[in-house]
Amino acid sequence: MSLLFEEIDSQPSPLGEISLRRRRIPVFGDRDIYEVKLGDEFLMSSTFVDAEEALSTLGLAAVQSDKLSVVVGGLGLGYTAVAALKDARIEELFVVDALAPVIDWHKNELVPLGKILNADTRNRYVLGSFFDLATAPNMGFDPNHDAKKFDVILLDIDHSPTEFLNAANASFYTTDNLALMAEQLKPNGVFAMWSQNLPEDSFEQLLKTVFASVDSHVVSFFNPFQNVESTNSVYVCIK
């Protein structure tokens, strides 16, 4: 193992070989950077997590209820889920991921936030395709409670509404399938989604065919590699 780089684990998955790595980058000093690589593509990194955390804070800020049941689509490195659990109103959190190795890395605490998620009794890992469960409202996200309704659904899987981790995900971004997901929200429930791009007007218009209210938020953060502000976005929709 090098002090500057370590491959912690590598496993096959339905989408290809997936690996967990840890590295040091001089610009970040002695901070460990965790990253996940899927095949030849870098899937996620702990380098910049502001927008992943903002997905939770912005989405939860839009709901007025207490005793919340919340779904997170895409476990990643755990930042969205951990940020959500900081909200004391949450009674239960279902974190859905299609990749068993990603869930196992958290359960086995190979990633830093695994320990936090495992210690919080409100958190549950759900192995499955978010998109399949989102479009099957008679089954839904809770393996023990068919057709359950949720207060908030937070989604961070694809790179953007037009750039997909898996080409099969494209079919989710339609009025019909978004409406099937919205059936799993309670009245005035919230759907929020992360994107690596600035807000796209065409997607905002699509969301408005399903949701009563649609807002887009630009999340800025400093990028020391380019010495500039970088941006992601979060869409927040109310049923």
Buried (B, 14 or more C-beta within 10 A) or exposed (E): EEEEEEEEBEBEBEBEEBBBBBBBBEEEEEEEBBBBBBEEEEBBBBBBBBBBBBBBBBBBEBBEBEEBBBBBBBBBBBBBBBBBBEBEBBEBBBBBBBBBBBBBBBEEBBBBBBEBBBEBEBBBBBBEBBBEBBBBBEBBBBBEEEEBBBBBBBBBBBBBBEEBBBEEBBEBBBEEBBBBBBBBBBEBBBBBBBBEBEBBEEBBEBBEEBBEEBBBBEBEBEEEEEEEEBBBBBBBBBB
